[in-house]
């Protein structure tokens, strides 16, 4: 045995309920040399830090009766697509113990109708019930013994075994068989619904193709195609994506034009046009055109692979309410055993009450104590919280929202204030043409300028020069010309060159066309005083005016600005509708620009001219004034403020800092559509309401049956039916969050 501590992850199969996970955690955690042991029932992942060899951990898990399927799932280059969950009968028939439970159910049917309902007694009914008990009790008793000896736990299997054996002792044979059959079927049903919930989480992996069509230049001059596993692809390889196929790797379009559906990753409903040079994401769906894509990342590093890993890790971060329920359940079961003993013993010993059943119509206190063991089982309570949180986080991920765990989800539901960075968050972070003025324009204040032939000419001239430039302002001018169909009006300029301190110049039809700053034109090029005044006003408003001259003569001004995102106004309005006390914009920009943007977006407060440390202080002030506060930014520049807030929310997207954002923020919006933010808050509130309802149902139904049992009005088989029914009810209620409507996006 080595003394070096090693941390790894194992995948565990065969767990039907959250109590199974607790038993494995306890048994493995008690081994000498284990420093950390965390098992998440929802993802079936066991994380271990230990000095023991891996084989010792595997042997311990197998001794408990569970299967270790995958050593260290983190080593996989790309997550494998999940297998489909079979229907309930196929699921039941897939395991020996569930097949025995089905056979036991058939054997106990006569007892239900003839004995429990009609009150008939017959030896053959009792024998069939005992046979049903024998078929179903062995795996339950084995599990109880393993948990007792290896995990040092009294689990639900122990409670059911004690109750069934006790029922046989007092001659309630039909009830003994019925309790065990119902329990086995209930456990199987709970395992089935848990598998469905687990599959909903892993269905994110279905968007990951396992193979790709790689272009190889070795077989012919024009290249040939070969189908290879994505794990074999390397950065720089060129792959072919045919129409309708999923894109298998992150990369850049090398050749071809198409419209791509990125909804599986970002939740965007619209198709995104892709052309040579455009970035594409693995898992998105190609449209009608064929694309050749240059691979930019290895399979393990693609956005979707990282997204899946982060979602799985998020499931393992338990919310405070879930940690409380888990701790409560640890002490709850032993306390119930003690209470059952007291109920069975105290009334007969001290109050002269009957210990055994005095007649068929009256239940003795031993029977009531045994029934208490059944009705008080904590299955429904333990499963009530994680199934709701996991379902909500899975729904968020499918809609392009990564939430880093149940604790974050709980904080989101309590949000009272939210602060936004301006540039790149409320605004696009990229300049766009917002106005054009020309000497020949009859209405210099008109905006839409595309209706003016003279303004169109200015934009077309600028496009002819700027189309060869990589400057952000040049991109904005070229894009504006393309949107208005002006990009082919004038051929590309010749001899284009940047002139330091002046701008950029090129020859168009034998004349020099210069695009430069207002400051340069003030010193070197005579221009219209009214246009000069308008340019100064634009600059004061935070815009960027650039002027255009042809052959040394001024012809017009193009004004560019960082524009407000289309989704910002709607998102801010909906956040206010959700009852947030403050929706604030924080920016380093000058106050006049900030207030103009803030008024346009509709925030309740603007704080401008802030340094990064000022933003941190602003977030601290919001926390003190309003309580739970979120900060929304790009995930890189605003890191101090994001870390200061209760919830840091980063904006991702194919062109942004998605990888950094996904790693550092509590919540990442996978696209720049801010309408996902109010949806995330509504989803978190729905999740916490569901958790509250589930806990109330789990405790409330148990209290009702506890009273019925103590009054002698409840039977053991009714108690187990109620318990399993409650477990199923809270599971299905939590899984409703998988279908949370996205009516606002």
KOLPA-226268 format. One line per field, with one value per residue (C-alpha): x, y, z. Coordinates in pm, 1 decimal, decimal comma, always signed. Layout:
# KOLPA-226268
c1	X	... .
c2	Y	... .
c3	Z	... .
END
This chain:
# KOLPA-226268
c1	+0,0	+132,6	+122,7	+60,0	-294,8	-478,3	-809,1	-1030,6	-1390,9	-1580,5	-1922,3	-2157,6	-2458,1	-2747,9	-2863,3	-3241,4	-3266,1	-3064,4	-3028,2	-2818,5	-2576,8	-2556,7	-2473,8	-2192,5	-2054,4	-2049,4	-1893,6	-1616,2	-1555,1	-1488,5	-1192,7	-853,2	-672,0	-983,6	-970,3	-1266,0	-1570,7	-1864,5	-2127,6	-2394,8	-2702,6	-2817,8	-2497,9	-2384,2	-2034,9	-1824,1	-1535,6	-1262,5	-937,5	-738,7	-400,6	-559,2	-527,6	-829,2	-900,8	-972,3	-1238,6	-1393,6	-1400,8	-1574,5	-1845,7	-1896,1	-1920,5	-2221,8	-2384,3	-2331,8	-2152,4	-1850,0	-1883,4	-1634,3	-1300,9	-1247,3	-1499,7	-1285,4	-1036,8	-1283,4	-1192,0	-1553,3	-1862,5	-2043,3	-2405,1	-2636,6	-2829,4	-3207,1	-3403,8	-3626,6	-3996,7	-4101,1	-4171,4	-3842,9	-3665,6	-3831,7	-3738,5	-3374,1	-3280,2	-3332,4	-3467,0	-3729,5	-3836,2	-3881,9	-4083,6	-4314,8	-4361,8	-4423,9	-4689,2	-4876,7	-4853,4	-4981,3	-5279,8	-5520,7	-5427,4	-5511,4	-5861,7	-5962,2	-5791,7	-5739,8	-6060,8	-6307,7	-6163,0	-6134,5	-5872,8	-5723,4	-5396,4	-5319,3	-5351,7	-5098,1	-4861,3	-4870,5	-4800,3	-4506,6	-4367,6	-4396,1	-4212,4	-3936,6	-3884,3	-3852,2	-3696,6	-3354,2	-3208,1	-3364,8	-3225,7	-2882,1	-2874,6	-2977,4	-2701,0	-2435,2	-2537,9	-2532,5	-2193,3	-2005,9	-2170,5	-2274,7	-2618,9	-2976,1	-3129,6	-3479,9	-3409,1	-3343,1	-3670,6	-3865,3	-3692,0	-3769,3	-4130,2	-4178,2	-4020,1	-4222,5	-4541,9	-4460,8	-4398,4	-4743,1	-4905,7	-4982,4	-4851,3	-5040,2	-4931,1	-4569,8	-4566,4	-4762,2	-4532,3	-4219,5	-4364,6	-4491,3	-4156,1	-3960,8	-4190,6	-4173,2	-3794,1	-3789,6	-4031,5	-3818,9	-3510,4	-3690,1	-3798,9	-3447,5	-3305,7	-3539,7	-3426,1	-3062,3	-3116,0	-3259,6	-2929,5	-2717,2	-2928,2	-2706,0	-2447,5	-2668,2	-2562,4	-2202,5	-2122,4	-1880,8	-1723,3	-1625,1	-1555,3	-1192,2	-1036,0	-712,4	-471,0	-268,8	-479,9	-539,5	-466,9	-816,7	-831,5	-1051,9	-1279,5	-1237,3	-1467,8	-1269,6	-1353,8	-1350,3	-1085,2	-838,2	-882,1	-607,2	-599,5	-560,4	-741,9	-1011,5	-1345,7	-1649,6	-1995,1	-2274,2	-2616,6	-2829,8	-2540,8	-2427,9	-2091,8	-1857,7	-1582,0	-1523,7	-1351,9	-1346,0	-1520,2	-1253,7	-1487,1	-1860,5	-2166,5	-2454,5	-2698,0	-2630,1	-2867,3	-2680,7	-2985,5	-2846,7	-2566,7	-2684,4	-3062,3	-3084,1	-3388,6	-3267,8	-3026,2	-2677,6	-2517,8	-2169,1	-1909,0	-1531,0	-1363,7	-1671,5	-1645,6	-1863,7	-1935,7	-1945,5	-2301,9	-2465,8	-2665,4	-2560,4	-2823,2	-2857,4	-2498,4	-2190,3	-1905,2	-1536,8	-1423,5	-1069,7	-1055,8	-952,5	-976,0	-928,9	-1242,9	-1200,3	-1177,5	-1477,1	-1740,5	-1999,4	-1756,6	-1663,6	-2030,7	-2127,8	-1849,2	-1951,4	-2318,2	-2225,8	-2002,0	-2282,1	-2513,7	-2262,7	-2269,9	-2549,6	-2775,7	-2801,6	-3156,5	-3031,5	-2742,5	-2989,4	-3221,6	-2927,5	-2807,7	-3163,3	-3206,6	-2883,4	-3030,2	-3391,9	-3384,8	-3222,7	-3461,6	-3759,6	-3636,8	-3616,6	-3963,0	-4107,9	-3966,4	-4118,2	-4458,5	-4452,2	-4341,3	-4466,9	-4849,0	-4848,1	-4599,2	-4738,9	-5099,1	-5220,9	-5272,3	-5253,7	-4906,9	-5029,5	-5343,9	-5630,9	-5867,3	-5873,2	-6037,2	-5793,2	-5421,9	-5189,8	-4905,8	-4639,2	-4819,1	-4844,9	-4473,2	-4394,7	-4625,5	-4446,7	-4117,6	-4278,7	-4457,9	-4162,2	-3909,2	-3723,9	-3706,2	-3947,1	-3787,3	-3433,2	-3522,0	-3751,1	-3475,0	-3208,0	-3451,8	-3598,8	-3262,7	-3113,5	-3418,2	-3402,1	-3028,7	-3074,9	-3353,6	-3135,1	-2845,2	-3067,6	-3167,7	-2812,3	-2779,0	-2510,7	-2589,7	-2302,3	-2488,5	-2787,9	-2646,0	-2632,9	-2986,0	-3107,7	-2933,2	-3082,9	-3430,6	-3364,2	-3221,5	-3317,8	-3074,3	-2876,2	-2588,6	-2491,9	-2165,2	-2236,0	-1989,5	-2029,2	-2318,9	-2603,5	-2437,5	-2291,3	-1934,7	-1876,3	-1907,5	-2184,6	-2271,6	-2548,7	-2550,6	-2408,2	-2395,4	-2291,3	-2237,1	-2501,4	-2765,1	-3086,8	-3174,3	-2852,4	-3044,0	-3222,0	-3164,9	-3243,7	-2960,7	-2993,4	-3274,7	-3024,7	-2824,3	-2545,7	-2507,4	-2509,8	-2221,5	-2017,5	-2073,9	-1990,6	-1664,1	-1567,0	-1648,0	-1422,1	-1126,0	-1208,8	-1286,8	-911,0	-869,9	-889,8	-977,2	-1305,6	-1437,1	-1361,3	-1558,6	-1855,0	-1846,2	-1821,0	-2108,2	-2328,0	-2254,4	-2340,8	-2668,5	-2771,2	-2650,5	-2374,3	-2074,3	-2054,4	-2132,5	-1766,9	-1471,8	-1219,2	-968,1	-609,8	-294,9	-472,0	-244,9	-282,1	-127,1	-29,3	-221,5	-442,7	-644,9	-650,0	-616,6	-669,1	-725,6	-1075,8	-1122,2	-793,5	-877,2	-744,4	-1013,7	-914,2	-1101,2	-972,4	-1052,3	-1229,6	-916,0	-708,5	-969,9	-980,2	-611,7	-566,3	-894,5	-1146,8	-1495,9	-1849,6	-1893,9	-2235,4	-2083,8	-1798,3	-2045,4	-2243,8	-1924,1	-1839,0	-2187,9	-2149,8	-1818,3	-1975,5	-2244,3	-1977,8	-1993,7	-1700,4	-1724,4	-1492,5	-1471,6	-1430,1	-1254,2	-1215,8	-920,7	-862,9	-1223,9	-1450,4	-1760,4	-1916,6	-1904,8	-1980,5	-2073,8	-2018,1	-2121,6	-2148,1	-2515,0	-2755,3	-2830,1	-3175,0	-3247,3	-3132,3	-3447,7	-3676,0	-3456,4	-3442,1	-3820,1	-3884,5	-3639,7	-3837,9	-4159,5	-4006,2	-3990,9	-3618,0	-3563,2	-3272,3	-3150,9	-2828,2	-2573,4	-2205,2	-1959,4	-1627,9	-1767,9	-1830,0	-2155,9	-2332,1	-2279,4	-2375,0	-2695,0	-2798,3	-2749,5	-2913,6	-3222,6	-3240,6	-3221,0	-3445,5	-3224,6	-3331,2	-2989,2	-2664,9	-2322,6	-2059,0	-1684,1	-1604,5	-1270,0	-1274,8	-1235,8	-1524,8	-1746,3	-1657,5	-1760,5	-2082,3	-2171,5	-2094,1	-2326,7	-2606,1	-2561,2	-2589,2	-2887,6	-3095,3	-2960,7	-2883,4	-2717,9	-2600,0	-2338,8	-2356,6	-2041,9	-1816,7	-1650,4	-1299,0	-1274,4	-1536,6	-1394,0	-1352,3	-1714,1	-1840,2	-1656,0	-1792,5	-2158,5	-2361,3	-2409,6	-2163,6	-2324,1	-2107,2	-2202,0	-2069,3	-2123,6	-1932,1	-1729,6	-1684,0	-1472,2	-1695,2	-1434,5	-1308,3	-1662,8	-1779,0	-1490,7	-1514,1	-1877,5	-2157,1	-2392,2	-2299,2	-2537,0	-2411,7	-2533,7	-2557,8	-2939,7	-3005,6	-3367,0	-3225,8	-3155,2	-3518,4	-3594,6	-3315,7	-3453,7	-3808,8	-3676,1	-3484,0	-3794,0	-4002,1	-3736,3	-3734,7	-4116,5	-4111,3	-3858,6	-4084,1	-4391,5	-4201,8	-4075,5	-4425,7	-4575,4	-4308,8	-4360,3	-4734,7	-4837,0	-4616,7	-4775,1	-5123,7	-5036,9	-4846,1	-5164,7	-5366,4	-5116,7	-5113,3	-5495,4	-5495,8	-5657,9	-5361,0	-5215,2	-4856,5	-4935,3	-5120,7	-4817,4	-4568,5	-4801,6	-4825,3	-4447,5	-4366,9	-4649,1	-4506,2	-4157,6	-4299,4	-4509,8	-4219,4	-3997,4	-4253,4	-4324,6	-3953,7	-3922,4	-4193,3	-3914,8	-3765,7	-4058,4	-4050,8	-4198,1	-3966,9	-4240,1	-4029,0	-3738,0 .
c2	+0,0	+341,8	+646,7	+881,9	+1017,3	+977,4	+1133,6	+976,5	+917,2	+588,8	+529,9	+320,8	+132,6	-45,2	+229,4	+258,0	+541,0	+809,9	+583,4	+347,1	+632,7	+715,1	+351,4	+339,5	+674,3	+554,5	+212,8	+350,4	+650,0	+421,4	+253,2	+350,5	+572,0	+735,2	+1114,3	+1203,3	+1007,7	+1174,5	+986,6	+1173,6	+960,4	+1173,9	+1127,5	+791,1	+938,8	+841,0	+1080,6	+936,3	+1073,8	+790,6	+626,9	+286,1	+117,2	+155,9	-216,7	-184,2	+80,6	-122,9	-434,0	-242,2	-114,9	-460,0	-611,8	-385,7	-540,3	-259,0	-250,2	-36,7	+30,6	+295,4	+373,8	+750,4	+892,9	+1207,1	+1022,6	+993,8	+1212,1	+1289,4	+1180,2	+887,1	+916,7	+753,3	+437,9	+473,7	+389,0	+84,2	+87,1	-9,0	-377,5	-419,1	-243,9	-479,2	-786,7	-681,9	-779,4	-1103,9	-937,8	-743,0	-1055,0	-1226,4	-925,6	-957,9	-1329,1	-1246,9	-993,7	-1267,4	-1503,7	-1244,5	-1132,3	-1391,3	-1262,2	-903,1	-982,6	-1278,7	-1197,6	-819,6	-715,7	-1002,4	-1120,7	-1488,5	-1716,4	-2024,0	-2215,4	-2196,8	-1816,1	-1800,1	-2039,6	-1832,7	-1518,5	-1683,4	-1798,8	-1441,6	-1324,4	-1582,1	-1473,9	-1105,0	-1083,6	-1229,6	-934,4	-686,2	-865,9	-899,0	-526,5	-454,4	-680,4	-525,6	-175,2	-274,1	-448,8	-240,7	+102,0	+83,3	+203,1	+99,8	+164,3	+130,0	-231,0	-310,5	-148,9	-350,1	-676,4	-627,4	-540,2	-843,3	-1089,4	-938,9	-980,1	-1350,4	-1387,3	-1253,2	-1464,7	-1184,1	-1390,2	-1215,2	-874,0	-991,5	-1108,4	-805,7	-556,5	-710,2	-740,3	-382,9	-261,4	-447,7	-316,9	+33,5	+26,4	-89,3	+184,4	+442,6	+307,8	+336,1	+696,2	+781,5	+628,9	+846,1	+1156,0	+1051,7	+999,3	+1351,1	+1481,3	+1266,9	+1346,8	+1652,7	+1406,5	+1301,8	+1616,3	+1493,7	+1295,4	+1012,4	+1013,3	+1270,8	+1275,4	+1385,4	+1512,1	+1334,6	+1468,3	+1147,8	+962,9	+1219,9	+1580,3	+1702,2	+1506,7	+1217,0	+1150,3	+897,3	+832,4	+845,7	+863,7	+1222,5	+1129,0	+1078,8	+1430,9	+1684,0	+2062,3	+2167,7	+1867,8	+1953,0	+1774,3	+1768,7	+1838,9	+1742,8	+1911,7	+1816,2	+1660,9	+1762,5	+1938,2	+1701,4	+1944,9	+2308,7	+2480,9	+2748,0	+2725,0	+2666,1	+2645,7	+2653,8	+2853,1	+2734,6	+2831,7	+2649,2	+2567,3	+2626,7	+2567,6	+2247,5	+2457,3	+2815,9	+2778,0	+3023,4	+2949,1	+3135,5	+2991,4	+3147,0	+3213,9	+3062,7	+3145,0	+3097,9	+3229,2	+3187,4	+2987,1	+2675,9	+2469,9	+2094,0	+1968,6	+2238,3	+2122,9	+2212,3	+2346,9	+2303,6	+2378,5	+2157,0	+2289,5	+2215,8	+2294,0	+2330,8	+2170,8	+2421,0	+2206,3	+1845,5	+1642,9	+1668,9	+2049,6	+2133,0	+2364,9	+2086,0	+1843,2	+2107,4	+2198,4	+1836,1	+1798,4	+2121,0	+2016,9	+1682,6	+1854,3	+2100,3	+1811,9	+1720,0	+2060,1	+2017,8	+2303,9	+2394,2	+2254,8	+1925,6	+1901,4	+1959,8	+1683,7	+1441,4	+1513,7	+1482,2	+1140,3	+1012,2	+1047,5	+993,5	+617,2	+506,7	+738,2	+571,6	+224,7	+343,1	+502,5	+181,2	-18,9	+223,5	+211,3	-169,5	-198,1	+96,7	+60,3	-317,6	-279,0	+32,5	+68,2	-290,0	-265,5	-580,8	-663,2	-905,2	-872,7	-977,8	-1036,6	-994,3	-651,0	-502,8	-432,9	-495,8	-257,1	-485,5	-466,8	-88,3	-61,5	-272,4	-58,3	+251,2	+113,7	+92,4	+425,0	+623,8	+521,0	+833,7	+745,3	+1012,3	+1281,0	+1202,5	+1196,2	+1501,9	+1764,0	+1628,0	+1518,1	+1870,1	+2048,7	+1812,6	+1845,7	+2226,0	+2237,7	+1997,3	+2212,7	+2521,2	+2351,0	+2246,2	+2612,1	+2743,8	+2827,0	+2659,9	+2674,9	+2560,2	+2351,7	+2343,9	+2612,0	+2857,7	+2762,4	+2831,5	+3172,2	+3262,6	+3202,4	+3458,1	+3727,8	+4082,7	+4298,1	+4258,9	+4463,8	+4466,4	+4563,0	+4782,4	+4705,4	+4355,5	+4279,4	+4525,7	+4640,3	+4421,3	+4532,0	+4583,4	+4913,5	+4953,4	+5232,1	+5441,2	+5747,2	+5883,7	+6250,3	+6372,2	+6710,3	+6635,8	+6512,6	+6716,2	+6616,5	+6581,3	+6467,7	+6181,5	+5838,1	+5593,3	+5722,9	+5442,1	+5643,2	+5918,2	+5853,0	+6088,0	+5913,1	+5574,9	+5693,9	+5793,1	+5451,0	+5268,7	+5466,5	+5387,2	+5018,9	+5009,6	+5118,0	+4943,5	+4597,9	+4524,6	+4634,2	+4424,5	+4718,8	+4681,3	+5010,4	+4884,1	+4565,6	+4776,1	+4988,7	+4682,6	+4511,4	+4821,1	+4836,6	+4467,7	+4507,6	+4785,6	+4610,7	+4866,1	+4635,6	+4567,6	+4919,5	+5031,9	+4794,9	+4743,6	+5027,8	+4984,5	+5062,6	+5066,7	+5163,6	+5279,5	+5616,3	+5654,5	+5935,9	+5996,9	+5689,7	+5473,1	+5574,8	+5398,1	+5479,4	+5446,6	+5523,9	+5717,5	+5934,7	+5909,9	+5822,2	+5897,0	+5783,0	+5951,2	+6084,1	+6411,1	+6542,1	+6486,2	+6652,8	+6951,4	+7012,4	+6904,1	+6883,8	+7161,7	+7033,7	+7162,0	+7354,0	+7194,5	+6848,2	+6946,8	+7048,0	+6726,3	+6519,3	+6692,4	+6615,1	+6251,2	+6228,9	+6378,2	+6108,6	+5835,4	+5772,2	+5757,1	+5984,4	+5914,3	+6150,5	+6073,0	+6279,0	+6217,1	+6379,2	+6599,1	+6726,6	+6640,3	+6438,0	+6314,6	+6160,6	+5806,7	+5774,2	+5446,5	+5338,2	+5036,1	+4943,6	+4808,8	+4437,3	+4362,7	+4144,4	+4394,6	+4605,7	+4301,2	+4130,1	+4435,0	+4485,4	+4120,7	+4134,7	+4426,8	+4229,5	+3949,5	+4190,8	+4264,8	+4570,3	+4707,5	+4659,2	+4860,7	+4932,7	+4959,8	+5101,2	+5277,3	+5499,3	+5870,6	+5960,1	+6114,7	+5801,5	+5572,1	+5759,8	+5755,9	+5376,2	+5325,7	+5522,8	+5330,5	+4992,1	+5087,3	+5011,6	+5163,0	+5312,0	+5401,3	+5415,7	+5547,0	+5622,3	+5319,8	+5143,2	+4764,3	+4823,6	+5072,9	+4803,7	+4573,7	+4842,8	+4901,8	+4531,4	+4527,4	+4824,5	+4648,6	+4339,7	+4545,0	+4742,8	+4471,2	+4127,2	+3854,7	+4026,3	+3903,4	+4058,5	+4006,6	+4059,5	+3909,2	+3671,5	+3812,8	+4193,3	+4190,7	+3897,2	+4088,9	+4208,6	+3865,3	+3703,7	+3961,2	+3906,1	+3623,2	+3496,3	+3575,7	+3551,2	+3548,7	+3604,1	+3333,8	+3276,0	+3147,7	+3469,8	+3550,3	+3415,2	+3110,8	+2869,8	+3114,5	+3215,1	+2854,3	+2784,5	+3094,6	+3207,6	+3063,9	+3091,9	+3111,8	+3220,3	+3026,7	+3297,7	+3674,9	+3664,9	+3826,4	+3702,0	+3375,4	+3550,8	+3611,1	+3256,1	+3122,8	+3314,3	+3190,8	+2835,6	+2862,0	+2988,5	+2706,9	+2457,2	+2582,1	+2586,0	+2225,7	+2132,8	+2289,3	+2106,1	+1776,2	+1810,2	+1902,6	+1602,7	+1365,6	+1475,6	+1544,1	+1206,1	+1028,0	+1219,6	+1124,8	+754,7	+773,6	+890,8	+618,1	+352,4	+473,2	+473,7	+117,2	+218,0	+170,2	-154,8	-230,0	-282,7	+49,3	+213,5	+75,8	+164,6	+519,9	+546,7	+420,2	+624,6	+936,0	+858,8	+822,3	+1135,8	+1361,7	+1215,2	+1282,9	+1627,7	+1712,1	+1581,3	+1825,0	+2084,4	+1903,1	+2041,7	+2397,5	+2616,0	+2870,3	+3109,0	+3422,1	+3337,2 .
c3	+0,0	-93,7	+134,5	-158,0	-158,6	-487,6	-592,1	-857,4	-955,9	-993,4	-1147,3	-931,2	-1069,3	-899,2	-660,1	-635,4	-384,1	-207,8	+99,1	-112,2	-179,5	+191,0	+274,8	+17,8	+135,2	+494,2	+418,2	+197,9	+423,2	+722,2	+551,7	+694,1	+446,0	+296,1	+339,4	+117,1	+1,8	-172,7	-373,5	-567,5	-628,3	-922,6	-1125,3	-979,2	-932,2	-630,1	-565,6	-344,6	-205,0	-46,6	+4,4	-62,8	-402,8	-629,0	-606,7	-231,4	-293,6	-574,8	-354,6	-74,9	-308,3	-459,0	-109,8	-54,6	-362,2	-613,4	-946,5	-1032,2	-1403,7	-1507,1	-1346,0	-1354,0	-1594,5	-1618,0	-1835,6	-2119,0	-2410,5	-2476,4	-2280,6	-2433,0	-2532,7	-2276,0	-2346,1	-2354,3	-2040,1	-2104,9	-2021,7	-1669,7	-1737,3	-1925,9	-1637,9	-1386,9	-1588,9	-1622,6	-1263,9	-1069,8	-752,9	-946,1	-1137,2	-799,7	-680,2	-981,3	-906,7	-539,9	-641,4	-829,9	-529,9	-282,5	-493,8	-339,5	+5,5	-92,5	-217,6	+0,0	+330,1	+347,5	+168,6	+228,4	+562,0	+461,9	+622,8	+459,8	+494,8	+121,7	+130,7	+414,6	+236,1	-84,6	+118,2	+296,1	-40,5	-170,8	+140,8	+90,3	-270,3	-186,3	+161,4	+80,0	-121,6	+121,0	+426,8	+261,0	+193,6	+552,2	+687,5	+462,9	+564,3	+931,6	+922,5	+663,5	+687,2	+1054,1	+948,5	+1015,6	+676,6	+535,6	+435,9	+802,0	+907,7	+648,2	+738,5	+1108,9	+1026,8	+801,3	+1045,6	+1329,6	+1126,9	+1078,5	+1452,9	+1536,6	+1263,5	+1015,3	+722,9	+446,8	+574,1	+600,4	+239,0	+119,6	+294,7	+145,4	-207,0	-202,7	-70,0	-340,0	-613,0	-468,0	-458,7	-820,4	-918,9	-737,5	-914,5	-1248,2	-1195,3	-1073,2	-1391,2	-1594,9	-1406,0	-1447,8	-1819,9	-1843,2	-1705,5	-1932,8	-2238,4	-2271,6	-2401,1	-2689,7	-2876,9	-2890,9	-3209,2	-3140,8	-3488,4	-3750,6	-4124,6	-4154,2	-4474,7	-4555,9	-4817,5	-4834,5	-5089,7	-5361,5	-5445,7	-5367,6	-5042,1	-4933,4	-4640,4	-4360,4	-4065,5	-3737,0	-3363,9	-3240,2	-2982,7	-3270,6	-3408,6	-3349,1	-3362,0	-3726,1	-3874,2	-4129,3	-4096,4	-4324,0	-4180,7	-4418,2	-4426,0	-4124,6	-3928,9	-3582,5	-3574,0	-3385,6	-3278,5	-3190,9	-3481,3	-3749,4	-4084,8	-4349,4	-4648,5	-4714,3	-4611,0	-4393,7	-4116,9	-3789,7	-3504,1	-3175,6	-2953,5	-2790,1	-2639,6	-2616,4	-2625,5	-2917,6	-3131,1	-3441,6	-3696,0	-3703,2	-4041,7	-4076,8	-4341,2	-4373,4	-4058,9	-3836,2	-3513,1	-3470,8	-3159,9	-3119,1	-3074,3	-3287,1	-3589,9	-3943,9	-4182,3	-4557,4	-4659,1	-4636,8	-4418,1	-4391,9	-4038,5	-3902,6	-3556,2	-3288,2	-2971,3	-2866,3	-2796,5	-2418,6	-2437,4	-2658,5	-2517,9	-2494,9	-2322,5	-2065,3	-2027,2	-1952,6	-1696,3	-1524,3	-1515,5	-1358,4	-1103,5	-1029,2	-932,8	-663,6	-493,0	-241,9	-143,1	+227,8	+241,4	+93,5	+341,8	+625,8	+501,6	+466,0	+822,1	+952,2	+787,1	+948,0	+1297,2	+1199,1	+1131,3	+1462,4	+1647,3	+1474,8	+1581,7	+1943,8	+1917,2	+1770,7	+2062,3	+2310,8	+2137,8	+2137,9	+2502,7	+2709,4	+2672,0	+2753,4	+3043,4	+3210,4	+3094,8	+3059,9	+2684,1	+2464,7	+2330,8	+2058,4	+1849,1	+2083,0	+1790,0	+1409,3	+1441,1	+1696,1	+1655,0	+1950,8	+2033,0	+1888,6	+1554,6	+1585,9	+1659,1	+1353,0	+1139,3	+1268,0	+1133,3	+791,8	+786,7	+919,7	+654,6	+528,4	+156,6	+37,8	+253,2	+138,1	-232,7	-216,0	-247,0	-487,4	-758,0	-772,5	-780,7	-1038,7	-1263,9	-1246,6	-1324,3	-1615,3	-1759,8	-1721,1	-1901,5	-2191,5	-2226,3	-2234,4	-1863,3	-1649,0	-1275,9	-1052,4	-797,1	-566,9	-336,2	-628,3	-733,5	-380,5	-376,7	-715,7	-578,0	-300,2	-528,7	-428,7	-629,1	-947,9	-1090,9	-1459,3	-1619,9	-1923,1	-2200,5	-2337,7	-2104,4	-2146,9	-2469,2	-2742,2	-2669,6	-3041,0	-3233,2	-3488,9	-3732,7	-3578,8	-3809,5	-4137,2	-4235,8	-4580,4	-4745,9	-5006,4	-4761,1	-4773,4	-4414,4	-4208,3	-3898,3	-4067,6	-3928,3	-4137,7	-4345,6	-4606,2	-4763,8	-4856,8	-5175,9	-5067,3	-4728,3	-4902,0	-5119,2	-4811,0	-4652,8	-4978,3	-5015,3	-4657,0	-4713,1	-5020,9	-4806,0	-4476,5	-4618,1	-4615,4	-4250,1	-3932,3	-3705,7	-3505,5	-3647,3	-3999,0	-3931,8	-3817,9	-4134,1	-4360,4	-4176,6	-4209,2	-4583,6	-4623,4	-4433,9	-4674,5	-4990,8	-5052,9	-5023,0	-5400,3	-5520,3	-5527,4	-5591,6	-5313,5	-5281,7	-5400,5	-5208,3	-4872,8	-4584,5	-4226,5	-4146,9	-3782,9	-3618,2	-3922,0	-4011,5	-4323,5	-4690,3	-5024,1	-5392,2	-5539,1	-5910,5	-5911,8	-5609,7	-5252,7	-4999,7	-4639,5	-4328,4	-4015,8	-3670,1	-3604,0	-3433,9	-3749,7	-3971,2	-3733,2	-3804,7	-4166,3	-4360,5	-4391,5	-4304,9	-4251,1	-3918,5	-3858,7	-3905,0	-3673,6	-3402,6	-3451,4	-3420,8	-3092,5	-2961,4	-3068,0	-2883,6	-2568,9	-2589,1	-2593,0	-2968,5	-3210,5	-3518,5	-3814,4	-4111,2	-4480,4	-4748,7	-5122,5	-5300,0	-4995,2	-4982,2	-4686,6	-4789,3	-4465,8	-4117,1	-4001,8	-3633,3	-3450,4	-3103,1	-2876,8	-2915,2	-2654,6	-2689,6	-2826,5	-2523,6	-2257,2	-2237,4	-2220,0	-1960,3	-1731,8	-1756,5	-1664,8	-1375,1	-1233,6	-1282,4	-1074,3	-780,4	-761,6	-544,3	-749,7	-1107,7	-1127,5	-1402,3	-1305,1	-1557,7	-1593,8	-1868,3	-1825,1	-1656,5	-1956,7	-2169,2	-1882,0	-1804,9	-2171,7	-2189,9	-1849,9	-1952,3	-2280,0	-2104,3	-1812,1	-1510,5	-1179,2	-1099,3	-1282,6	-1117,6	-1358,6	-1376,7	-1158,7	-1130,8	-1065,7	-690,6	-704,5	-859,3	-570,0	-320,5	-514,3	-496,5	-122,0	-74,9	-265,1	-45,7	+271,6	+145,7	-24,2	+73,0	-181,6	-480,2	-821,3	-1049,0	-1426,4	-1635,1	-1897,7	-1651,6	-1700,7	-1647,5	-1375,5	-1180,6	-848,8	-855,6	-968,0	-676,9	-429,9	-521,1	-371,7	-729,3	-1009,8	-1355,2	-1668,3	-2030,2	-2263,0	-2632,9	-2929,9	-2960,2	-2594,7	-2309,4	-2267,4	-2129,6	-1868,9	-1780,2	-1738,1	-1500,9	-1280,5	-1256,8	-1042,3	-1340,4	-1709,0	-1983,9	-2286,5	-2525,5	-2501,1	-2475,8	-2136,1	-2138,2	-2005,8	-1676,8	-1566,7	-1686,5	-1460,5	-1161,5	-1227,0	-1261,4	-931,9	-752,3	-901,6	-787,0	-428,2	-420,0	-541,7	-272,6	-8,8	-139,6	-151,9	+205,1	+324,6	+141,9	+279,4	+638,4	+618,9	+475,1	+729,3	+1017,3	+896,0	+877,6	+1205,6	+1377,4	+1202,4	+1315,0	+1676,0	+1679,2	+1548,7	+1221,9	+988,3	+860,3	+764,4	+398,6	+389,3	+551,2	+298,8	+13,2	+147,6	+187,6	-159,4	-304,8	-138,8	-273,2	-622,9	-581,9	-476,5	-750,8	-1022,8	-876,7	-887,8	-1242,9	-1355,1	-1355,0	-1654,9	-1853,3	-1713,4	-1991,8	-2150,8	-2257,9	-2218,9	-2445,4 .
END
